[in-house]
Amino acid sequence: MNRSPSLAFALLILAAALQAAFLFRKDRKADPASPWLLLAAALLLLGTSVVRSFRIGFPALTGTFESLVFYAALVALTAFAYRLQRRLPRMPLVGFGATIVAAALVAVASSPIAPKEALAPVPALRSGWLVLHVAFTFVGEAFFVASFVAALAQLAAKDEAKRADYDRVTYTAVAAGYPIFTSGALVFGAIWAEQAWGAWWTWDPKETWALVTWLVYTLYLHLRFTKKRKGRLPAIVAVIGFLCTVFTFFGVNYLMSGLHSYG
């Protein structure tokens, strides 16, 4: 299983290459192989998580490498599910972008900035609430990846019909990910914080940026659902929301110190 992330990365790159080739077809036919390559890559990454979990005697979600592998698996699964679903417009660029993001996450996980040692978590991390906190947060953020790609495509599209389709994908992805992210990042996170540190909220940098992320996506839903706004503004907000998730993970981990500095 030590080579599983490398094999998963190769499968993701192959899937992206196939998707890119079909992006330029005039008949707009979808390639038949990339969804199954995405699924295979996701299963390999999840297998890595399972093996590491047995090694450390706890769900492998507490380290940077483990988090990136799990997150990449969820993004790949989201791209796979999007390709197979029939309710939303199938926009090949969305699947391609999500595949690139998943490959980038695996690449970062394989880099020197993500220690690979399978170490047992410290006592403060051995909590079922932590598992729910991390897992639900990443599930929500996997949907935000799809919304990010769709929002970028919407901003770049010149055709009104395509902009409307991308807007629909963006809105659906945010609407699906928002309650899951809220449960994981805020609700389960607060419960775990109270158990581990004796306080529901400490204004730790990662807590603060998770709240900022949640507020940005709340603004998006407010604009899109309550104000019935479409077009560039909600799309820009969706892009900013995803950039906040990136900073919450990478920026806080490597630029700031706090109670979450271990992962």
N, C-alpha and C positions, 0 to 999 in steps of 0.2 A: 504493500500500500504506500510505501515511501515514494514510489514513482507515480502514483495516481494523479497528483496535481499536474505533473509534467504531461502525462498522457491526456488529461482533461484539457489542458491548455492547447495541446496540438489539435484536439477535436474541435475546440471552440474556434481556433484560427481557420480550420478547414471549413467549418460551418459558415464563418464570416466570408470566406472566399467564395463559397457557393452562392451565398446570398448576394454578394456584390456582383457576381456575374449575371445573376438573374434580374438585378435592378435595372439593367440596361436593355432587357428584352422588350421589344415592341408589343408582343402578345400578352405581356404582364402575367405570364404563367409563373407560378411559384415553384421553386425547386423542391423535389420530393424527399431529399436526403437530410437537409440541415436540421429539421425538427428532431430527428432521431439522433443526430450527432449531439444536439443540445441536451437531450435526455440522457444520453450515455455519459456526457461530461458531468452533468449534475449528479448522476448516481455514483460516479467515481469520486467526486468531491465529498458527497455525503458518506460514502464508504470510508474515506479518510477520517472524517469526523467520528464515525462509529468506532473505528479501530483505536484512535487516540483516546476516546472516552473510556474504553476498556482498560487502556494502559494506565490512565491516571485515576480511574475509579470514580469519575464524575463526568457529566456531559462536557465535551470539549468545546467550550464557548467563551472561555475566560482570557485567552491570549490573543495577541494581534493576528498571528498566523491562523489560529483556529477560527477567529471571527471572519477573516477575509475569505477563507475556504468556504465556510458556511454561507456567507453573504453571496459569494459567486455562484454557489449551487442554487440558491433561491432565485437569483437573477436569471440563470439559465432555465430553470423550471418555469419562471414567469414568461420568458420568451417562447418556450415550448408550448405553454398553455395558450398564449395569445395566437400562435400560429394555427392551433387546432380549433379554436373557438369560432362560432359562426354569427354571433350577435353584433360584434363590432366590425367596422370596416377593416379589412386586412391591408394594412399599409406596410409593404416590405421594408421600408426604411426604419420603421420602429423595431422590428425584429433584428435587423442588422445592427442598429445602434445598441440595443440591449446586449447582443452577443459580444460586441466590442467592449462594452463595460465589464461584462463577466470575465472576458479574457484579460482585461487590464487588472482586475482584482486578483486573479490568479497570478499574474506576473508580479504584482507587488508582494503577494504572499510568498513568492519564491525568491524575493530579493533579500539582501542583507538586513533591511530595516525590520523584518518580521522574524524574530527568533523561532527556530524550528523545534527546540527541545520540548518534549512532552512532559511537562512538570505538573505535579498535583497542585491544585489551587490552594491558596491560603485559607484558613478557617472562615474568614469573613465572606469568602466567595462561595462557600459550600451551602447554598440555599436554593431551594426549588423556586423561590421568587426571582432569584437572579436568572435562572434558566428561562423562565417565562419572560422576564424583562428583556433579555438579549434576543431570544428567539422571535418574539412578537415585534420588537423594534426592527429587526432585519427583514422580516416578512413585509412589514409596512414599507420599508425603504426599497424593497425589490419592486413593489408597484410604483414607487416614486421614480425609479429608473426609467420605467416605460413612459411615465408622464413627462419626464425630462426630455427624452428623445422625441416624443411626439410634439412637445411644445417647441423645441428647436426647429423641427420640420415645419410646424405651423408658421413660425416666424419667417422661415425662408421660402415657403411656398408662394407662388404667384397666382395659382389657380384658386378661385373662390371655393369651388367644390372640394378641393383637396384640403384647403384650410379648415373647412367645416368638418371634414372627416378627422383630421388631426386633432381638432378641438374636442371632438367627441371622445377620442381615445384618451386624450390628456385628462379630461374631466372624469371619465370612468375610472382611470387608474388612480387618480387622487382620491376619488370617493371611496374606492375599495381599500386603499392603503391607509387612509386617514384614521378610521376607528381602530385598526390594528396597531398602527404606530402609537396612537394615543394610549391604548391599553398597555402596550409594552414599555414605551419610553417614559410615560408619566405615571400611570396608575401602578403597574407592577414595580416600576423603578422606585416609586415613593415607598411602597410597602417594604421592599428589600432594604432601602436606605434606613428605614426606621428600625428594622431588625438588626442590621449590621452596625449602624452608627448611632442609633438612638434618636434620630431626627428624620422627619418626613422629607425635609428640604433643607439643604445647607448652602445653596448658591455656589456649589462646586462648578468649575468652568464647563464641564460636560453637561451637567444638569441645566445650566443657564443656556447653553447653545441648543440643547434639545428643546427647551422651551421656546427659544427664538424660532427654531425650525417649525415647531407646532403652530406658532402664531402666524408664520408666513403661509403655511398651508391652510390655516383657518381663514386668513385674508383671501386666499384664492377661492375657497368654497363660498365665502361671503360674496365676492364679486361675481362668481359664476352662477351660484344658485339663488342668492337673495336679490342681488342687483341685476341678475339676468344679463351680465356683461359677457361678451365674447370678444374675439379679436386679439390684438397684441398685448393689452395690459394683463389679462389673466395668464396668458402664455409666459410673459416675462416673469410674473410672480411665481409660476410653476418652476421656471428655470432657477430662480433665486432660491426657492425652497430646496431643490436638490443640491445646489451649491452649499447650502447651509448644512445638509446632512454630511457632505464631504468634509467640511471644516470641523463639524462636530466629531467626526471619527479621526481624521488625520491631523487637522490643525490643533485640536485640543490635546491629542496624544503626544505630539512631538514639539509643540510650541508652548504649552502651558503645563503647569503641575497642579495636581489635585488628587482627590480620592479615587479618581478613575485613571490615574496615570499608568496603571498596570495593564490596561487593555481597552 
